[in-house]
Structures are given as C-alpha cells and as structure tokens.
Amino acid sequence: MTAEQTPPKDLAKKTGEEELLPWLRVQGPIFLLGLAILAILDWWWPGILILLAIIGLAQAGILRYNSHKIEEKQIAERRAEWLPSLCPSCGGPLSVATVNWTGSNTADCPYCKANLKPVT
C-alpha cells in the first residue's frame, strides 16, 4: 500500500482498524500451527477444510467481539458529549461512569436522582 492508499490515522481510529489489527494477526499462527498438525498426522484432505473452517470461525468471532467493543466506545463518547459536568439541580459533579443511565440518552444524577436529558 502506498502513502496515498493508506487511510488517515483519524479514519482508522473512527473505524476501529487500529484496535482490530493485532487481533487479525492471530490468523497466521493458527494457520501455521494447523498445517503443522496436519503434516504430523498426515491428514491433508479433510483436515485442510476443517482448518479453513476454524480460521473462518476465529475471524468471525474476532470481528464480532471487536465490533461490540467499538460500539460500546462510541456510545460512551456520545454520552460524554451531552452530559453536563455539574448537575443542574444539586450542582454535584457528573461523569459518564458515575451517573445512573436509564436509557441511551437519559440518566439520573447519583446525588439528587434528578433526570438528566440531552440539550437539544
């Protein structure tokens, strides 16, 4: 890939490619280990199909796990954008980790239990 084809780092961070890349590097060692086992057992014909199925399942599992983590991170970032730093009712300090989330866009103050909604 040339410098023109490489996505910018900001784009890679937004899509989660930087977090995904180390996980996808696991496929090579799985394939090589599988080939070694197939060579030792001399079980090439159905064995190679099973090995490819295992690699496919590993990739699907990695992608599903990572997409879930990226989605959670995006939700936390969206929540942090609209959450005020102080409660409008009691003035207590608020953070994404300390409020009681009642929905994707609503939360309750941990001190006075006031309902917090995004400002539109």
N, CA, C and O of each residue as an XYZ file, in Angstrom:
480
protein
N       0.835     -1.182      0.000
C       0.000      0.000      0.000
C       0.880      1.246      0.000
O       1.831      1.338      0.777
N       0.576      2.168     -0.838
C       1.333      3.404     -0.889
C       0.784      4.379      0.143
O      -0.240      4.123      0.777
N       1.477      5.495      0.300
C       1.043      6.505      1.261
C      -0.312      7.084      0.865
O      -1.090      7.488      1.731
N      -0.602      7.128     -0.437
C      -1.886      7.658     -0.890
C      -3.029      6.706     -0.574
O      -4.153      7.155     -0.350
N      -2.769      5.388     -0.548
C      -3.808      4.404     -0.295
C      -4.034      4.158      1.184
O      -5.085      3.642      1.564
N      -3.085      4.509      2.021
C      -3.208      4.286      3.448
C      -4.225      5.259      4.027
O      -4.124      6.463      3.793
N      -5.223      4.750      4.791
C      -6.212      5.665      5.359
C      -5.577      6.546      6.428
O      -4.644      6.118      7.109
N      -6.070      7.767      6.581
C      -5.531      8.632      7.613
C      -5.744      8.015      8.992
O      -6.659      7.214      9.183
N      -4.896      8.390      9.953
C      -4.995      7.806     11.290
C      -6.323      8.130     11.955
O      -6.850      7.308     12.705
N      -6.878      9.320     11.693
C      -8.159      9.670     12.287
C      -9.252      8.722     11.802
O     -10.093      8.283     12.586
N      -9.237      8.406     10.500
C     -10.225      7.500      9.947
C     -10.044      6.099     10.526
O     -11.025      5.421     10.831
N      -8.813      5.671     10.674
C      -8.547      4.350     11.244
C      -9.034      4.278     12.683
O      -9.545      3.243     13.111
N      -8.883      5.358     13.429
C      -9.361      5.371     14.812
C     -10.878      5.327     14.861
O     -11.450      4.644     15.710
N     -11.543      6.054     13.954
C     -13.003      6.082     13.951
C     -13.581      4.722     13.602
O     -14.591      4.319     14.179
N     -12.972      4.016     12.682
C     -13.498      2.723     12.267
C     -12.995      1.584     13.154
O     -13.496      0.465     13.052
N     -12.036      1.840     14.005
C     -11.543      0.820     14.913
C     -10.510     -0.099     14.295
O     -10.209     -1.148     14.863
N      -9.957      0.265     13.144
C      -8.980     -0.597     12.487
C      -7.723     -0.774     13.329
O      -7.124     -1.850     13.322
N      -7.319      0.256     14.048
C      -6.113      0.140     14.858
C      -6.296     -0.876     15.974
O      -5.354     -1.587     16.322
N      -7.498     -0.954     16.541
C      -7.766     -1.921     17.596
C      -7.921     -3.327     17.035
O      -7.624     -4.303     17.723
N      -8.378     -3.439     15.805
C      -8.648     -4.729     15.192
C      -7.398     -5.406     14.653
O      -7.321     -6.634     14.644
N      -6.430     -4.639     14.210
C      -5.258     -5.187     13.539
C      -4.493     -6.229     14.364
O      -4.160     -7.280     13.815
N      -4.198     -6.003     15.639
C      -3.478     -7.048     16.384
C      -4.261     -8.358     16.487
O      -3.665     -9.435     16.484
N      -5.578     -8.274     16.576
C      -6.391     -9.482     16.669
C      -6.366    -10.267     15.366
O      -6.368    -11.498     15.389
N      -6.343     -9.578     14.235
C      -6.344    -10.283     12.958
C      -5.007    -10.959     12.683
O      -4.924    -11.843     11.831
N      -3.987    -10.562     13.379
C      -2.670    -11.197     13.206
C      -2.618    -12.589     13.827
O      -1.627    -13.300     13.657
N      -3.646    -12.982     14.530
C      -3.708    -14.302     15.153
C      -3.946    -15.384     14.104
O      -3.593    -16.544     14.317
N      -4.540    -15.010     12.978
C      -4.884    -15.997     11.961
C      -3.658    -16.697     11.373
O      -3.707    -17.895     11.096
N      -2.583    -15.979     11.185
C      -1.364    -16.581     10.633
C      -0.830    -17.706     11.499
O      -0.611    -18.811     11.002
N      -0.613    -17.449     12.794
C      -0.141    -18.539     13.658
C      -1.116    -19.710     13.746
O      -0.683    -20.859     13.830
N      -2.426    -19.443     13.729
C      -3.399    -20.541     13.754
C      -3.230    -21.404     12.500
O      -3.242    -22.633     12.576
N      -3.075    -20.749     11.350
C      -2.917    -21.480     10.090
C      -1.639    -22.311     10.093
O      -1.655    -23.479      9.704
N      -0.536    -21.717     10.530
C       0.738    -22.449     10.544
C       0.706    -23.613     11.529
O       1.218    -24.693     11.235
N       0.114    -23.398     12.684
C       0.005    -24.482     13.654
C      -0.875    -25.596     13.098
O      -0.570    -26.777     13.258
N      -1.962    -25.213     12.447
C      -2.839    -26.210     11.837
C      -2.135    -27.006     10.749
O      -2.294    -28.224     10.660
N      -1.353    -26.314      9.919
C      -0.589    -27.028      8.885
C       0.413    -27.995      9.499
O       0.607    -29.100      8.992
N       1.045    -27.582     10.585
C       1.995    -28.480     11.252
C       1.285    -29.721     11.783
O       1.789    -30.835     11.645
N       0.118    -29.530     12.387
C      -0.642    -30.673     12.905
C      -1.077    -31.586     11.763
O      -0.999    -32.809     11.878
N      -1.537    -30.993     10.660
C      -1.941    -31.800      9.513
C      -0.761    -32.576      8.933
O      -0.928    -33.718      8.505
N       0.419    -31.979      8.912
C       1.601    -32.666      8.388
C       2.007    -33.819      9.302
O       2.378    -34.892      8.826
N       1.936    -33.598     10.606
C       2.311    -34.657     11.555
C       1.340    -35.832     11.463
O       1.754    -36.991     11.466
N       0.049    -35.522     11.382
C      -0.960    -36.579     11.335
C      -1.167    -37.140      9.929
O      -1.837    -38.158      9.759
N      -0.591    -36.476      8.918
C      -0.771    -36.848      7.515
C      -2.256    -36.990      7.178
O      -2.710    -38.003      6.647
N      -2.989    -35.925      7.514
C      -4.440    -35.902      7.356
C      -4.811    -34.689      6.512
O      -5.556    -33.817      6.960
N      -4.287    -34.638      5.288
C      -4.391    -33.433      4.473
C      -5.778    -33.150      3.948
O      -6.277    -32.034      4.091
N      -6.428    -34.164      3.325
C      -7.637    -33.817      2.586
C      -8.765    -33.279      3.460
O      -9.100    -32.109      3.280
N      -9.366    -33.983      4.355
C     -10.443    -33.314      5.086
C      -9.892    -32.329      6.117
O     -10.590    -31.411      6.547
N      -8.652    -32.526      6.503
C      -8.051    -31.675      7.526
C      -7.919    -30.226      7.101
O      -8.137    -29.321      7.907
N      -7.564    -29.993      5.840
C      -7.400    -28.617      5.367
C      -8.733    -27.888      5.370
O      -8.776    -26.689      5.645
N      -9.827    -28.589      5.067
C     -11.149    -27.963      5.113
C     -11.535    -27.592      6.543
O     -12.095    -26.524      6.791
N     -11.230    -28.474      7.460
C     -11.521    -28.194      8.875
C     -10.672    -27.022      9.364
O     -11.156    -26.164     10.103
N      -9.425    -26.988      8.955
C      -8.545    -25.873      9.338
C      -9.077    -24.547      8.810
O      -9.085    -23.553      9.536
N      -9.519    -24.519      7.563
C     -10.077    -23.291      6.999
C     -11.360    -22.885      7.724
O     -11.611    -21.694      7.909
N     -12.162    -23.849      8.130
C     -13.375    -23.545      8.889
C     -13.024    -22.951     10.252
O     -13.675    -22.010     10.705
N     -12.006    -23.491     10.899
C     -11.576    -22.966     12.202
C     -11.078    -21.532     12.055
O     -11.390    -20.679     12.887
N     -10.313    -21.264     11.014
C      -9.808    -19.901     10.787
C     -10.968    -18.947     10.508
O     -10.977    -17.823     11.011
N     -11.945    -19.382      9.713
C     -13.115    -18.553      9.430
C     -13.912    -18.249     10.686
O     -14.351    -17.116     10.885
N     -14.105    -19.253     11.539
C     -14.824    -19.043     12.800
C     -14.049    -18.111     13.729
O     -14.642    -17.279     14.416
N     -12.735    -18.252     13.747
C     -11.915    -17.366     14.588
C     -12.036    -15.924     14.104
O     -12.163    -15.007     14.914
N     -11.998    -15.720     12.792
C     -12.128    -14.368     12.250
C     -13.507    -13.794     12.560
O     -13.615    -12.629     12.942
N     -14.553    -14.586     12.405
C     -15.903    -14.104     12.701
C     -16.036    -13.743     14.176
O     -16.642    -12.727     14.514
N     -15.480    -14.560     15.044
C     -15.532    -14.262     16.482
C     -14.775    -12.994     16.827
O     -15.241    -12.183     17.627
N     -13.615    -12.824     16.226
C     -12.807    -11.627     16.482
C     -13.539    -10.380     16.004
O     -13.575     -9.377     16.716
N     -14.120    -10.426     14.814
C     -14.844     -9.272     14.274
C     -16.068     -8.939     15.114
O     -16.356     -7.768     15.359
N     -16.781     -9.951     15.550
C     -17.972     -9.700     16.379
C     -17.589     -9.098     17.724
O     -18.202     -8.129     18.173
N     -16.581     -9.669     18.362
C     -16.136     -9.141     19.658
C     -15.659     -7.697     19.518
O     -16.008     -6.841     20.331
N     -14.874     -7.435     18.500
C     -14.305     -6.101     18.327
C     -15.372     -5.084     17.937
O     -15.318     -3.944     18.399
N     -16.338     -5.460     17.103
C     -17.394     -4.512     16.730
C     -18.244     -4.157     17.935
O     -18.725     -3.029     18.045
N     -18.435     -5.108     18.842
C     -19.176     -4.835     20.078
C     -18.409     -3.835     20.949
O     -19.001     -2.910     21.505
N     -17.122     -4.020     21.061
C     -16.295     -3.098     21.848
C     -16.275     -1.701     21.236
O     -16.341     -0.709     21.962
N     -16.185     -1.613     19.918
C     -16.183     -0.315     19.240
C     -17.526      0.386     19.442
O     -17.572      1.598     19.657
N     -18.619     -0.379     19.374
C     -19.945      0.199     19.579
C     -20.085      0.746     21.001
O     -20.624      1.835     21.195
N     -19.604     -0.001     21.993
C     -19.653      0.473     23.377
C     -18.844      1.764     23.540
O     -19.264      2.681     24.245
N     -17.707      1.826     22.897
C     -16.859      3.016     22.982
C     -17.547      4.224     22.353
O     -17.472      5.328     22.892
N     -18.222      4.024     21.208
C     -18.928      5.113     20.550
C     -20.099      5.608     21.395
O     -20.352      6.811     21.452
N     -20.815      4.695     22.051
C     -21.920      5.091     22.922
C     -21.401      5.927     24.081
O     -22.000      6.943     24.432
N     -20.293      5.506     24.679
C     -19.710      6.265     25.794
C     -19.266      7.655     25.339
O     -19.427      8.629     26.074
N     -18.711      7.751     24.132
C     -18.292      9.060     23.619
C     -19.487      9.967     23.372
O     -19.438     11.156     23.685
N     -20.583      9.405     22.802
C     -21.791     10.201     22.570
C     -22.395     10.667     23.881
O     -22.857     11.803     23.990
N     -22.392      9.790     24.879
C     -22.941     10.164     26.183
C     -22.118     11.282     26.817
O     -22.670     12.205     27.416
N     -20.804     11.194     26.681
C     -19.931     12.205     27.291
C     -20.110     13.568     26.633
O     -19.876     14.594     27.271
N     -20.521     13.596     25.370
C     -20.687     14.862     24.652
C     -21.794     15.724     25.250
O     -21.625     16.937     25.377
N     -22.918     15.124     25.617
C     -24.040     15.923     26.083
C     -24.162     16.004     27.600
O     -24.880     16.861     28.114
N     -23.479     15.134     28.316
C     -23.589     15.121     29.777
C     -22.920     16.358     30.381
O     -21.739     16.598     30.130
N     -23.658     17.151     31.177
C     -23.029     18.322     31.805
C     -22.031     17.884     32.872
O     -22.122     16.775     33.401
N     -21.092     18.747     33.180
C     -20.098     18.405     34.202
C     -20.661     18.533     35.601
O     -20.180     17.885     36.530
N     -21.698     19.383     35.761
C     -22.362     19.559     37.060
C     -23.858     19.341     36.895
O     -24.433     19.675     35.858
N     -24.483     18.780     37.922
C     -25.928     18.549     37.902
C     -26.651     19.896     37.948
O     -26.319     20.732     38.789
N     -27.623     20.130     37.076
C     -28.350     21.396     37.096
C     -29.219     21.557     38.347
O     -29.574     22.681     38.703
N     -29.566     20.456     39.017
C     -30.421     20.544     40.201
C     -29.630     20.756     41.485
O     -29.916     21.677     42.250
N     -28.628     19.897     41.722
C     -27.906     19.969     43.001
C     -26.488     20.506     42.866
O     -25.876     20.860     43.874
N     -25.946     20.578     41.656
C     -24.589     21.078     41.462
C     -23.507     20.043     41.696
O     -22.324     20.382     41.732
N     -23.894     18.785     41.857
C     -22.912     17.724     42.080
C     -22.140     17.402     40.812
O     -22.670     17.568     39.713
N     -20.891     16.941     40.938
C     -20.086     16.610     39.757
C     -20.618     15.348     39.073
O     -20.982     14.373     39.732
N     -20.654     15.388     37.752
C     -21.162     14.253     36.975
C     -20.096     13.755     36.020
O     -19.296     14.531     35.498
N     -20.097     12.468     35.801
C     -19.250     11.861     34.773
C     -20.002     10.677     34.191
O     -20.989     10.214     34.763
N     -19.536     10.200     33.070
C     -20.200      9.086     32.398
C     -20.241      7.860     33.305
O     -21.202      7.091     33.265
N     -19.217      7.673     34.112
C     -19.135      6.493     34.964
C     -19.990      6.602     36.224
O     -20.409      5.579     36.766
N     -20.260      7.822     36.705
C     -20.951      7.958     37.985
C     -22.460      8.097     37.880
O     -23.162      7.773     38.838
N     -22.986      8.567     36.755
C     -24.435      8.731     36.648
C     -25.107      7.381     36.453
O     -24.475      6.421     36.012
N     -26.387      7.312     36.784
C     -27.181      6.099     36.589
C     -27.905      6.218     35.258
O     -28.851      6.996     35.140
N     -27.477      5.460     34.256
C     -28.050      5.554     32.921
C     -29.386      4.828     32.902
O     -29.461      3.643     33.227
N     -30.443      5.545     32.518
C     -31.781      4.962     32.425
C     -32.170      4.668     30.983
O     -33.170      3.990     30.747
N     -31.426      5.147     30.040
C     -31.662      4.920     28.620
C     -30.426      5.342     27.857
O     -29.417      5.717     28.454
N     -30.502      5.280     26.533
C     -29.328      5.657     25.749
C     -29.058      7.153     25.808
O     -27.914      7.579     25.645
N     -30.105      7.970     26.040
C     -29.937      9.422     26.106
C     -30.492     10.031     27.382
O     -30.703     11.243     27.435
N     -30.731      9.240     28.396
C     -31.226      9.779     29.668
C     -30.440      9.158     30.817
O     -30.020      8.002     30.758
N     -30.256      9.950     31.847
C     -29.520      9.490     33.022
C     -30.093     10.167     34.264
O     -30.799     11.171     34.166
N     -29.784      9.610     35.425
C     -30.192     10.190     36.701
C     -28.957     10.607     37.478
O     -27.940      9.912     37.474
N     -29.057     11.748     38.145
C     -27.963     12.225     38.992
C     -27.774     11.246     40.142
O     -28.763     10.832     40.747
N     -26.546     10.858     40.467
C     -26.335      9.906     41.560
C     -26.595     10.516     42.944
O     -26.733      9.785     43.924
N     -26.663     11.838     43.027
C     -26.836     12.502     44.322
C     -28.300     12.836     44.596
O     -28.840     12.451     45.633
N     -28.940     13.548     43.678
C     -30.312     14.005     43.920
C     -31.338     13.250     43.077
O     -32.531     13.541     43.167
N     -30.915     12.315     42.283
C     -31.765     11.490     41.422
C     -32.539     12.303     40.384
O     -33.561     11.831     39.886
N     -32.082     13.505     40.045
C     -32.732     14.312     39.022
C     -32.490     13.683     37.659
O     -31.411     13.153     37.396
N     -33.509     13.743     36.781
C     -33.405     13.176     35.460
C     -32.645     14.142     34.552
O     -33.007     15.313     34.445
N     -31.605     13.653     33.908
C     -30.779     14.460     33.001
C     -31.076     14.049     31.572
O     -31.058     12.862     31.248
N     -31.346     15.009     30.728
C     -31.623     14.745     29.317
C     -30.699     15.602     28.472
O     -30.227     16.644     28.929
N     -30.434     15.171     27.235
C     -29.573     15.983     26.377
C     -30.269     17.297     26.012
O     -31.488     17.347     25.845
N     -29.480     18.338     25.896
C     -29.995     19.636     25.491
C     -30.112     19.640     23.978
O     -29.146     19.333     23.280
N     -31.278     19.982     23.466
C     -31.470     19.989     22.016
C     -31.378     21.379     21.453
O     -31.517     21.566     20.244
